[in-house]
């Protein structure tokens, strides 16, 4: 007789495989305690509030999937949704409505000071409650204080706690004043190292580390110019999620970088020569039909510019699977340039509607 797994059990298998693949025993323990703890509290809160315990438990299990899969702490909400989105889709056991509920609950976990949907609030509450009960002597961040107070009242629990300041781990490069110059410096150094786009090259693995897909090396093979630019941006302190919310593609692709740069809230894309625009060191160049018949088919980082040429750092030069520094004609096959504001910080306060 065939035993049919529950949907929670199907997700547990995915989560356990991720945990068991971790190198550090301490990290394995931390991940197990965090993910299963938040999942249990989410299930309990759903039961008390008359919501589906199964959906809440699943969202809790997956809420920090990206961080524990990659070790990258930035933007756990949006990055975890993007990491688990294809997983829950391809399992074929959730309706589109259920997928959306789970993904939104994971996405909004970082926005504790705002109120969203009922399952979104369950995950926020479960995270705060788990953190508090794991270490009741630790000060509660100010933004979580009111949420915790409301939770304790709801559960008829009397407990004392002390509010404190929020401490956030910040990439050291995010404090650099001129990030564009740093972006150029980093890309120049990396491109000059002749990185080869194969898994055996440690520097190439670092470029691919942001995307936890099991076939990421195959997916990016001969197509990692934008992933190189993204990696350089992250190292320079331009901290971006792996996919801008509601974007058509991940930021490992040229089209996604262009789409992001053209957003109303960024406005970073410029046409060479229009409104007296002249490319500078630290700009990102988008090529047009340079290597194919397709628009925006290649990308690099500008190191220098004169009247006729730009000096560019590129990953995957000419789709030949190695990094390089080279000169290109300013008047041929260039769509435009992205100039990121040095003060730019990712911020999204819209409604999350992912592609399912």
C-alpha positions, 0 to 999 in steps of 0.5 A: 500500500502506497503511503501518501506524504503530507504537504508539510512532510514534502517541504520537510524533506526539501528543508532537511536536504538543505540542512544536511548539505551544510558543512558546519554542525553548528549551522545545521543545529541553528537552522533546525532550531530556527526553521522548525521553531518558527514553523511550530509557532506559526502553526500554533498561531494559525490554529488560534486564529482560525487559519490553515495550520498547514500553510502557516507551518510550511511558510515557517519552514521556508522563511529563512531558506535562502540564508541557510542555503547560501549563508548570505544574510541580505534581504531574507524575505525577498531572497527566500521567496525567490529561492523557494518559488520554483520549489513549491511550484514544481512540487505540484501540490499547491494551488496558485492561490496557496503558492501566493499566500506562502510566498507573501508570508515569507516576503513580508517577514522583514517588514515587522513595523507594517501590517499585511495579510493574516498569514504574513502577520503569522510569520512575523509574529512567529519569528518575534515569538521564537526569537524572544523565547529562545533568549528571554534575557536578550533585549527585544528590538524596538520595532518588535516590542509592540508586536511581542506585547500584543502577542503575549496579550493574545496568548495570555502570557505574562512576561517581562522584557526589555526593549533595545536598539536594532542591530543589523549586520552590514557589509563593510563596503556599504559605508564607502562614500564613492561606491561607483569608484569601488565598483570599478576597482573591484571589477577591474581586479576581478576581470583581470584575473581571467576567471574561467566560467567552470565550477572548478574556478573558486572565483566563478563559484563566488559569482554564482553563490547568490543563486542556490539553484542546483543547476546554476553553473549549467544555467549560467555557462557562457552566459554570466556577464550580468552575474559578474556585474551583480557580484561586483555590485554586491562587493561594492556595497550596492546591495540588491536582492537576487530578483527585484520584486515582481520583476520578469527575471533574476538579476543574473540576466542583462534584461533584469538589470536593465529593467531594474535601472529603468524603474521609476524609483531608480531612474539609473538608465541613460543613453550616451550623448542624450542630455549631455550624458557622458559615461564615467568610470563605475558606470555599467554599460548595456550593449545592443546586439553586440553578440547576437540579434537580440537586444541588450545581449551583453553587459560590463563595467566602465573603467575609462572613457574617451571620445571614441572608446570605453575601457570595460571590465567584463565577465564572460567576454564575448560569451567565451566563458572567461573574464577580461578587460578590453576596449570597445567602440563607443559608437557601436552596439551600445544601448546605454549606461546604468549609473547607480546613485552612490546613496541608493538603498534597495527599498520596496513598499509595494504589493508583492505579486510574483510570477508563479 
